[in-house]
Amino acid sequence: MLIEERDRRLLDQLAGWVDSHLSDPQLSVDKFAADMEYGRTKFYIKLKQLTGLTPNEYIKERRLQRAFELLADEHVTVAEAAYQVGMGTPQYLSTTFKKRFGLTPTQYQKGERQPKK
């Protein structure tokens, strides 16, 4: 997929914005769009076009990627990671983490890299 330079800058700006607001469990698409200076509909279309993800999916993916990085440190608990990435509860992080990566955060921290059958 060929992305123009201005789209690349927009993606970098989006990633930076989400990362800086990651711990906010109330992070909303409306705030996301407004801060990016887009109307909600135009923002939805643009982000979907560039990433293949809706704004909510994009935020969730960034949260999961950050949780994945945090949980690489075995001293970080699932609860700590959940709150740092704005997931609300450790259970929600565990559920979405398993759905995305195929194993639970605890399995990941124990060094298991393949989902159990």
For each residue, the residues with C-beta under 8 A, 3 or more apart:
1:
2:
3: 7 8 11 50
4: 7 8
5: 8 9
6: 9 10
7: 3 4 10 11 50
8: 3 4 5 11 12
9: 5 6 12 13
10: 6 7 13 14 36 46 50
11: 3 7 8 14 15 50 51
12: 8 9 15 16
13: 9 10 16 17 36
14: 10 11 17 18 36 47 58
15: 11 12 18 19 62
16: 12 13 19 20
17: 13 14 20 21 32 35 36
18: 14 15 21 22 27 32 58 59 62
19: 15 16 22 62 66
20: 16 17
21: 17 18 24 27 31 86
22: 18 19 27 62 63 66 84 85 86
23: 83 84 85 86
24: 21 27 86
25: 86 87 88
26:
27: 18 21 22 24 31 32 59 86
28: 31 32
29: 32 33 40 43 44 55 56 59
30: 33 34 40
31: 21 27 28 34 35
32: 17 18 27 28 29 35 36 43 55 59
33: 29 30 36 38 39 40 43 44 55
34: 30 31 37 38
35: 17 31 32
36: 10 13 14 17 32 33 43
37: 34
38: 33 34 42 43 46
39: 33 42 43
40: 29 30 33 43 44
41: 44 45
42: 38 39 45 46
43: 29 32 33 36 38 39 40 46 47 55
44: 29 33 40 41 47 48 54 55
45: 41 42 48 49
46: 10 38 42 43 49 50
47: 14 43 44 50 51 53 54 55 58
48: 44 45 51 52 53 54
49: 45 46
50: 3 7 10 11 46 47
51: 11 47 48 58
52: 48
53: 47 48 57 58 61
54: 44 47 48 57 58
55: 29 32 33 43 44 47 58 59
56: 29 59 60
57: 53 54 60 61
58: 14 18 47 51 53 54 55 61 62
59: 18 27 29 32 55 56 62 63
60: 56 57 63 64 96
61: 53 57 58 64 65 100
62: 15 18 19 22 58 59 65 66
63: 22 59 60 66 67 85 86 87
64: 60 61 67 68 85 96 97 100 101
65: 61 62 68 69
66: 19 22 62 63 69 70 84 85
67: 63 64 70 71 81 82 84 85 87 93 97 105
68: 64 65 71 72 97 101 108
69: 65 66 72
70: 66 67 73 76 80 81 84 85
71: 67 68 76 78 81 105 108 109
72: 68 69 109
73: 70 76
74: 109
75:
76: 70 71 73 80 81
77: 80 81 90
78: 71 81 82 90 93 94 105 106
79: 82 83 90
80: 70 76 77 83 84
81: 67 70 71 76 77 78 84 85 87 93 105
82: 67 78 79 85 87 88 89 90 92 93
83: 23 79 80 86 87
84: 22 23 66 67 70 80 81
85: 22 23 63 64 66 67 70 81 82 93
86: 21 22 23 24 25 27 63 83
87: 25 63 67 81 82 83 90 92 93 96
88: 25 82 92
89: 82 92 93
90: 77 78 79 82 87 93 94
91: 94 95
92: 82 87 88 89 95 96
93: 67 78 81 82 85 87 89 90 96 97 105
94: 78 90 91 97 98 104 105 106
95: 91 92 98 99
96: 60 64 87 92 93 99 100
97: 64 67 68 93 94 100 101 103 104 105 108
98: 94 95 101 102 103 104 105
99: 95 96
100: 61 64 96 97
101: 64 68 97 98 108 115
102: 98 114 115
103: 97 98 107 108 112 113 114 115 116
104: 94 97 98 107 108
105: 67 71 78 81 93 94 97 98 108 109
106: 78 94 109 110
107: 103 104 110 112 115 116
108: 68 71 97 101 103 104 105 112 113
109: 71 72 74 105 106
110: 106 107
111:
112: 103 107 108 116
113: 103 108
114: 102 103
115: 101 102 103 107
116: 103 107 112
117:
